[in-house]
């Protein structure tokens, strides 16, 4: 009896958590698909996010309802156990990468350096998102602690008016009083990999660089920077929008899984 109650409570908790995660993914991603420049990329990621959420929901339903034990025949039981093992293994992989994303966003190793790279983010209807503004807030705070540093503002993907992510960031920081000679633009890249590939040509290869991006993006961004040749990457995560965190976390998990499978 105690085991059955424990299983029911655990199942209810998992079902509530994964239902909220799925709802966050659906609401946030459907909105973004309407307003971002790279609609095809967002649709593709959205489809994959729904698959992962579906796996987690199946895990929760199995814990709560003993879903895969409903088949009574010998073949049915074998199929049920096979499905259960598959769902458990897939869920474990998904949750492992979720943990990496969360933990990666909690680690800050920033210290004074000559350069700080500020990663851009797709504009929505030509406007910066809350998370992009947070990255700029973090960059400005860093300049107050390291006034000699130069910010490398990255991101292409121009909107309908032709403004890139990097140019929008430059304009916003200039309004805040950041001097023009403290900002360099990398405004050709469409992806994080291209950001670092292009930025690596602009900076001395052995200099330490501070990496400023959203907390959920930090772990993958650091790995991408090192792959591009940066030997010493200092982390400075920017706080992200709490209400979009689930969708952003699953986005990172999708891309991490893609790299892992490759």
Secondary structure, 3 states (H helix, E strand, C coil): CHHHHHHHHHHHHHHHHHHHHHHHHHHHHHHHHHHECCHHHHHHHHHHHHHHHHHHHHHHHHHHHCHHHCCCCHHHHHHHHHHHHHHHHHHHHHHHHHHHHHHHCCCCCCCCCCEEEECCCCCECCECCHHHHHHHHHHHHHHHHCCCCEEEEECCCCCCCCCCHHHHHHHHHHHCCCCHHHEEEECCCCCHHHHHHHHHCCCCCCCCEEEEEEHHHHHHHHHHHHHCCCCCEEEEEECCCHHHHHHHHHHHHHHHHHHHHC
